[in-house]
Structure formats: structure tokens, C-alpha cells
């Protein structure tokens, strides 16, 4: 009975959406990474975005006024990774905070001698365990171009990773996936990628992914949805794991990706 009621409420939210066809067209046109989605997938993505915007607040910081077109760009990119997973994987937190540009939070760290230090570092995005996703608009506005870098997907990949606790590059897998296959593919790939970055061998994947397994998963998620042929070329085992996890095949829909 609860499932029937929930389905009715979901459809009611979708039917009452005030997003116009022109607004959808503008948003999709601004996001080349959505190219190749079927009509059915586009409709499914729209519905997920409507529900996302109903469930999550997108709040401007430092005086930034968040418009509907801005919210749509964020919601569509945030929902692309969960197109075949559903929004339940984003449960447990409420807000997206949007800064006009990069931000420099103050943090306290403790060195090996037990001395506390206050440090500041420039960031363009951040995901908090059971907390908000933080994005900078200047790095989000054109994130959907096909260049292998996508701040929105990166931060929301961290949210997927955090479903079972702190981000560690090992999100909860589907029941038909083998955890050992995931662990072996990502462990070997991470080690190889670190070696490539240390030798300054650029392969089209941001070396920020070499800083930790969590960042490796998030960076590869960006590349998976924009330039998947790179992962297939260098890390085919990881590509297979990502297709099974996200239940998508970007290689078959994005232009210029097929070998």
C-alpha cells in the first residue's frame, strides 16, 4: 500500500512541475554530455530532475541568486549518474550550496607533533558525509561540455561513495556485482595511474584522481560520462565495472567515442 501511495505522490509532483518545454530545451542544449540519450531516457532524466529539485534545496551563497535555469543545469547533471539507479541513493541529506566562484574554507589540522594548525585551501566543490554538496557556479556553468572534467558529477559520485560511510572509492555495489572484481580493477588501476602521474604521463585523466581511492573513483566517474573511451583504452576492467555500477554505456551514445 505504501508503495502505491508513494508512486501516486511521485507522479503528482511530476505532473505539477512548472518547467516549460523551452526551459528543458535550453538546459539540454547547454549540456552536450546528454547527447545520445534516447527519448525515453531524456524523459526519465527530466522526471528525476523534477523530483531532485523537489527534494533538495539549491541555495546561493555570498549573495548569489539561483535561477531556475541554473537549478536545471545542476539537477540534470546530478541525476545523470543515477538515471538507472533512482534518487533513493541520494537520501540522507538536503541541500546543494552554490558559491559564485571557488571558496576557501578554514580547517584545523594536527601535525605529527600534536600541534594544531589552521589552514585554508581553495576549492571548487565539496561533498559532506550526511551534509550538503557544495559547488562553485563558475566551475559548474559550463561543466557539461565534453572535456572529461565535470564538477557536478565528481561531487555527486562522492555522495554515491558515501552511502556506506566515508568516501573510499568503494560504493555499495549491486547484488549481481562481484566486490572482488571491483576491488582488483580499481586497486590495480589506481596504482598504475599514480605511477603515470608521478612520471608526468598525461592520458586525459586529471591527476587529482591519484591523491586517494575516493578521488580516483570520482574523477573516473567524470571521465566515464564524458570521455569513456579513455577509460576503456587504459583501464578496460574499470570501464566494465563502471558500466555495471551505473548501468549505462556512454560509449554507445556519445559522439566520437566508439573505437
C-alpha positions, 0 to 999 in steps of 0.5 A: 500500500505504501508503495502505491501511495508513494508512486501516486505522490511521485507522479503528482509532483511530476505532473505539477512541475512548472518547467516549460518545454523551452526551459528543458530545451535550453538546459539540454542544449547547454549540456552536450554530455546528454547527447545520445540519450534516447527519448525515453531516457531524456524523459526519465532524466527530466522526471528525476530532475523534477523530483531532485529539485523537489527534494533538495534545496539549491541555495546561493551563497555570498549573495548569489541568486539561483535561477531556475535555469541554473537549478536545471543545469545542476539537477540534470547533471546530478541525476545523470549518474543515477538515471538507472539507479533512482534518487533513493541513493541520494537520501540522507541529506538536503541541500546543494550550496552554490558559491559564485566562484571557488571558496576557501574554507578554514580547517584545523589540522594536527601535525605529527607533533600534536600541534594544531594548525589552521589552514585554508585551501581553495576549492571548487566543490565539496561533498559532506558525509550526511551534509550538503554538496557544495559547488562553485557556479563558475566551475559548474556553468559550463561543466557539461561540455565534453572535456572529461572534467565535470564538477557536478558529477565528481561531487555527486559520485562522492555522495554515491561513495558515501552511502556506506560511510566515508568516501573510499572509492568503494560504493555499495555495489549491486547484488549481481556485482562481484566486490572482488572484481571491483576491488582488483580493477580499481586497486590495480588501476589506481596504482598504475595511474599514480605511477603515470602521474608521478612520471608526468604521463598525461592520458586525459585523466586529471591527476587529482584522481591519484591523491586517494581511492575516493578521488580516483573513483570520482574523477573516473566517474567524470571521465566515464560520462564524458570521455569513456573511451579513455577509460576503456583504452587504459583501464578496460576492467574499470570501464566494465565495472563502471558500466555495471555500477551505473548501468549505462554505456556512454560509449554507445551514445556519445559522439566520437567515442566508439573505437 
